[in-house]
Amino acid sequence: MTSEPEKYADRVYRSSGAIVGGVLLLLVAVWLGGDAIVRGSGRTPVLAIAVLLAAVPLIVAFSLRPAVFANRAGIRVRNPFRTVYAPWSRVETVRAGYTCEMVADGGKYQLWSIPVSLRARSKANRHNQRLASGEQPSRGPFGVGTANTSDTSERSAPSDAAVSELKELGRQNSDRPDAKGPVAVTWAYELIVPAALGVVAVLILWLSA
C-alpha cells in the first residue's frame, strides 16, 4: 500500500471547489446529525445515525474522492464509486466536451475530478480571438479599469489545459515498456456498502413509522 502514492505522484488533478464543498457538507451533516443523536428523543437518534451512514459516504464519494493521477506509465481515474487504471498504450484519447472523459480499450470513463466550465472556456476563446484579430485586451466591467496590454499569451480553460497535458503525457509515453497491460477497474465497496446499508435503514425506519 505504501508504494501506491509514489507510483502515481507525478501529476494529480482534483477539483478544489468540490473538496471545499465536501468538507462543508460533512461539517453540516455531522453537526446536525450529532445534535439529533444527542438531543433527539424516540426514534430520532436511530434515524439520525441511519441518515449519517447513508449521507457521509455519498458526500465523500462525490466531493473528496474524485481525482486523476497520471505518470509516465499510465493514468488512474478515481471516480465516486470506481477506480480505473489504464496504461498509456491502452488509452485511445482523453477529451473535453461538456464533460471530460477518457477512452481506453473501447470504454468511456468520465473524469469527475476535472469539471468543465463552459464560462471559462468561452472567456478563454474570446481572449484568443481578440489576440488573433489584433484587438487590445478588454477593460473591466462597464469599461472601468486599465487594459492589461502585456497579456498577449493564449489562454485555455482549466479543464481544457488539464486534458491537453494528459493527452501529451500519453502521446509521449505510450510506447514505454511499463505503459502496457490491461485496463483495470476496481469498485469502492468501502463507500458503496455503508451507503447502501444507510439507505436501507432509512427506508425501513421511514416505512415503519
SVG drawing of the C-alpha trace seen along z (x, -y; Angstrom):
<svg xmlns="http://www.w3.org/2000/svg" viewBox="-45 -53 55 60">
<polyline fill="none" stroke="black" stroke-width="0.4" points="0.0,0.0 2.8,-2.4 4.1,-2.2 0.9,-3.5 1.3,-7.2 4.8,-7.1 3.6,-5.3 1.0,-8.0 2.7,-11.1 3.7,-12.7 0.6,-14.7 -2.7,-14.9 -5.8,-16.6 -8.6,-17.4 -11.4,-20.0 -10.6,-22.4 -14.2,-23.6 -15.5,-20.1 -13.2,-19.5 -14.2,-22.7 -17.9,-22.0 -17.5,-18.4 -15.8,-19.5 -18.5,-22.0 -21.2,-19.4 -19.5,-16.9 -19.3,-19.5 -23.0,-20.4 -24.0,-16.7 -22.0,-15.8 -23.3,-18.9 -26.9,-18.3 -26.7,-14.5 -24.8,-14.8 -27.3,-17.2 -30.2,-14.9 -28.4,-11.9 -27.6,-13.7 -30.8,-15.7 -33.3,-13.7 -36.0,-11.5 -37.8,-8.3 -36.7,-7.1 -34.9,-10.3 -31.3,-9.3 -31.6,-6.0 -32.9,-7.7 -30.1,-10.3 -27.5,-7.5 -29.0,-5.9 -29.1,-9.2 -25.4,-9.8 -24.5,-6.3 -26.0,-6.9 -25.0,-10.6 -21.4,-10.6 -20.1,-8.0 -22.1,-9.7 -20.6,-13.2 -17.1,-11.7 -17.7,-9.8 -18.8,-12.8 -16.6,-15.5 -13.5,-14.3 -12.7,-11.1 -12.6,-12.0 -9.1,-12.5 -7.0,-11.8 -3.4,-10.5 -1.0,-10.3 2.6,-9.4 4.7,-8.0 3.2,-4.6 -0.5,-5.3 -3.5,-7.2 -5.6,-6.3 -9.1,-7.8 -10.7,-7.7 -14.4,-8.4 -17.1,-8.3 -17.6,-4.6 -14.9,-3.0 -11.3,-3.4 -10.0,-2.8 -6.3,-2.3 -5.3,-2.4 -1.7,-2.1 -1.0,-4.7 -0.8,-2.0 -4.5,-1.3 -5.6,-4.9 -7.2,-5.9 -7.9,-9.6 -8.6,-12.0 -11.1,-14.7 -13.1,-17.6 -16.6,-18.4 -19.4,-19.1 -17.5,-16.7 -14.0,-15.4 -13.6,-11.7 -11.0,-9.1 -11.5,-6.4 -9.5,-3.3 -9.9,0.2 -13.2,-1.0 -14.7,-2.0 -15.5,-5.6 -14.7,-6.8 -15.7,-10.2 -13.1,-12.3 -15.2,-13.5 -12.3,-15.5 -11.9,-17.7 -15.1,-19.6 -15.8,-21.6 -16.7,-25.2 -18.3,-26.5 -18.0,-30.0 -14.2,-29.7 -13.9,-28.1 -15.9,-30.9 -13.9,-33.6 -10.6,-32.0 -11.9,-31.7 -12.9,-35.4 -9.4,-36.3 -7.7,-34.2 -10.0,-35.6 -9.0,-39.2 -5.4,-38.2 -5.8,-36.7 -7.6,-39.8 -5.0,-42.2 -7.5,-43.8 -6.4,-45.3 -7.2,-43.4 -10.6,-44.4 -11.1,-46.6 -13.0,-45.7 -16.8,-45.7 -18.5,-48.7 -15.2,-49.8 -13.7,-50.6 -10.1,-49.8 -6.9,-49.6 -6.5,-47.1 -3.5,-44.7 -1.6,-45.2 1.1,-42.7 -1.4,-39.8 -0.6,-38.5 -0.5,-34.8 -3.2,-32.4 -5.5,-31.1 -7.2,-27.7 -9.9,-26.8 -8.6,-24.8 -10.3,-21.6 -9.0,-22.0 -5.5,-22.7 -5.6,-19.6 -6.8,-17.4 -4.1,-18.8 -1.5,-17.9 -2.9,-14.4 -3.0,-13.8 0.6,-15.0 1.7,-12.8 0.0,-9.8 1.5,-10.6 5.0,-10.8 4.8,-7.6 2.5,-5.2 5.5,-3.1 7.2,-2.7 7.6,0.9 5.9,0.0 2.9,-1.6 1.5,1.7 -1.0,4.0 -4.8,4.3 -7.3,1.7 -8.2,2.5 -11.4,1.4 -12.0,1.7 -15.0,0.7 -15.1,-1.4 -17.0,1.1 -15.8,-0.8 -18.2,-3.6 -20.9,-1.6 -21.7,0.9 -22.2,-1.6 -24.2,-4.0 -26.4,-1.1 -26.9,0.0 -27.8,-3.5 -30.3,-4.0 -32.0,-0.6 -32.0,-1.6 -33.6,-5.0 -36.3,-3.3 -37.1,-0.7 -37.4,-3.3 -39.4,-5.6 -41.9,-3.0 -42.3,-1.5 -43.0,-4.9"/>
</svg>
